[in-house]
Each structure stands twice: as C-alpha cells, then as structure tokens.
Amino acid sequence: MSIGKFVTGFAIGSIVGGLIGVLLAPQSGEETRELLAEKSKNICDKAQDAVSEIQTKADGIVNDMQEKGDELISKLQDVINKQKKSEEA
C-alpha cells in the first residue's frame, strides 16, 4: 500500500469518525447543527488558506522558471550571434 493511499484513507476515516461522533453526541439538534456549521466553516477556511499558499508558491516557481528561461534564451542568442560573427569573419 502506498503512503498516499494510506494518508488519504486516514484523512477520510478521521472526517467520517468525527462526523459520527458529532452526530451521536448527547446534545440538541440545534447545538449539533451549530457545531457542524462552525466546523465546516473552519475546514473551508483552512482549505482556502492552503489553496492560497499553494497558489503563491506556484506563482513563485513559475516566475523563477520564466526568469531562468529568459536567461537561457539570452545566452543562446549570444552564442548564435557569436557563431554568426565567426562565420562572417
């Protein structure tokens, strides 16, 4: 079994277990709904934060790659120009 599958199964199991625990807890329906709403909002907020962080990192990586690509193109253009000059001479 791969680690990724284990982590995914563990996460899903934790979520399902938490939901069952909340639903079976000895509290009123209104309290349970409020708790579920609060927990789902927290999960949504954390997910949005994670997506934002991943997007920021991805943007940085893309910018770095673009800069390196531009540098490589510039170096290749220099080599081509030098080759042309040596052929003309």
N, C-alpha and C positions, 0 to 999 in steps of 0.2 A: 504494500500500500504506500502510495507516495505521501510525502509530508503535506502537500497542498490539499489532497483529498481528506487527510486526517483533520487539518485545520478547518476546512470547510464544514466537515461533519460535526466537529466540536462546536463551531460557531452556531450552526443551525440547531444543534441539540441544546445549547445554552439558551438560545432565544425561545425555543419551544418549552423548555423546562421553566424558564422564567415566566412565560405567559400562563402556563398551567398553574404555577404557584400563585400568581396574582389572582387568577380566576377562582381558585379553590380556597383562597384566604378568607377568614371569617370577618368580612366587612360588608357594608351595604353595597348595593349595586351602584349607587351614585358615587361612593368613595372609590369603588373599583374603576368606574369609568373615568373619574378624575385622575386616578393613578395611571391608568393606561394612556390617557391623553398626555399627561406630563412626560411619561417615559417615551412615548412615541415622538414627542416634540424634541426631547433630548437626543434621541437617536438620530432624528432628522438633522438637527443642528450639528451633531458630530460628523455626520456623513457629508454635510455641506462644507464643513471646515476641512475635512480630509480631501474632498474634491478640489477645493480652493488651493490647498497646499500642493497637491499633485499637479494642478494646472500651473502654479507658479514655478515649480521645479521643471516641468516640461518646457515652459516658455524659456527658462534659463538655458536648458540644454539645447533647444532649437536655436537660440541666439548664439550660443557658443559654436555650434556646428556651422551656422551661417558665416560667422566671422572666420572660422578655420577654412571653410570653403572659399571665401573671398580671398584669403591669403594664398591658398593653393592656386587659385586661378591667376592671381597676380604673379606668383613665382613661375608658373607655366608660361605666362605671357612673356615674362622676362627671358626665359630660356628660348622661346620661339624667336623673339626679337634678336637675341644674340646669335642664334643659328642663322637667321636670315642675313645678318650683317657679315658673318664669317663666310657665307656662301657668295655674297656680293663682292667681297674683297679678293 
